Amino acid sequence: MSAVAFVTLILVGLAVVVIAGYLIVIGLALRRIDAALETVVTSVEEIPYKTQPIPGIVDGVDKDLGDAAGLLEGLLRSKAAQAREDAPPRGARVAASSAVGPDNLW
């Protein structure tokens, strides 16, 4: 075998080893990218499931607030009725015991 053929075979072998090394590095990088993309895809797939119950929760909160508003309105009406009953009639004189003094601040 001539020296030129031998050098050519060595250079071709060296080129194959270098190309194989680059392909191995690229393959390892693609595995890391694949793992990162799998994490991202899993997170993105969870978004519809995590946002799905929001309308149901809002409806429940709306119903609870409506019930609370009704209870508060009823309480306000009963307190107003009680205040009307406890209030002295118009034109009546206030008794001295209800005046503000050291024993009766309110």
C-alpha positions in Angstrom: 0.0 0.0 0.0 1.4 3.4 -0.9 1.9 6.2 1.6 -0.7 8.3 0.0 -3.4 5.6 0.4 -2.3 5.1 4.0 -2.5 8.8 4.8 -5.9 9.0 3.1 -7.2 6.1 5.1 -6.0 7.7 8.3 -7.6 11.0 7.4 -10.9 9.3 6.5 -10.8 7.4 9.7 -10.1 10.5 11.7 -12.9 12.3 9.9 -15.3 9.5 10.7 -14.3 9.6 14.4 -14.7 13.4 14.6 -18.1 13.2 12.8 -19.2 10.4 15.1 -18.1 12.5 18.1 -20.2 15.5 16.9 -23.2 13.2 16.3 -22.9 11.8 19.9 -22.7 15.3 21.4 -25.7 16.4 19.3 -27.6 13.3 20.4 -26.9 14.1 24.1 -28.0 17.7 23.6 -31.2 16.5 21.9 -32.0 14.2 24.9 -31.6 17.1 27.3 -33.9 19.2 25.0 -36.4 16.4 24.8 -36.5 16.2 28.6 -37.0 19.9 29.0 -39.8 19.9 26.3 -41.5 17.0 28.0 -41.6 19.1 31.2 -43.0 22.1 29.3 -45.6 20.0 27.5 -46.8 18.4 30.7 -47.2 21.8 32.3 -49.0 23.2 29.3 -51.3 20.1 29.2 -52.3 20.8 32.8 -53.5 24.4 32.1 -57.0 23.4 30.9 -57.6 21.1 33.9 -56.4 23.8 36.3 -58.6 26.5 34.7 -61.7 24.4 34.1 -63.3 24.7 37.5 -63.1 28.5 37.6 -66.7 29.0 36.3 -68.1 26.6 38.8 -66.3 28.3 41.6 -67.4 31.7 40.5 -71.0 30.5 40.3 -70.7 29.1 43.8 -69.2 32.3 45.2 -71.9 34.3 43.4 -74.6 32.2 45.0 -73.0 32.4 48.5 -72.8 36.2 48.1 -76.4 36.4 47.1 -77.4 34.4 50.1 -75.2 36.6 52.4 -76.7 39.8 50.9 -80.2 38.4 51.6 -79.3 37.6 55.2 -77.8 41.1 55.7 -80.9 42.8 54.2 -83.1 40.8 56.6 -80.9 41.7 59.5 -81.0 45.4 58.5 -84.8 45.3 58.3 -85.1 43.6 61.7 -82.7 46.1 63.3 -84.6 49.0 61.7 -87.9 47.6 63.0 -86.4 47.2 66.5 -85.1 50.7 66.4 -88.6 52.0 65.5 -90.1 50.1 68.3 -87.5 51.3 70.9 -87.7 54.9 69.7 -89.9 57.3 71.7 -92.9 58.6 69.9 -92.6 61.9 68.1 -93.0 64.9 70.4 -92.5 62.8 73.5 -90.1 64.1 76.2 -87.0 62.0 76.9 -86.7 60.7 80.4 -83.9 62.1 82.5 -82.4 58.5 83.0 -81.6 58.4 79.3 -79.5 61.5 79.4 -75.8 61.2 79.0 -74.0 61.3 82.3 -71.2 59.5 84.1 -73.2 56.4 84.6 -74.9 56.4 81.2 -72.6 57.4 78.3 -74.8 56.1 75.6 
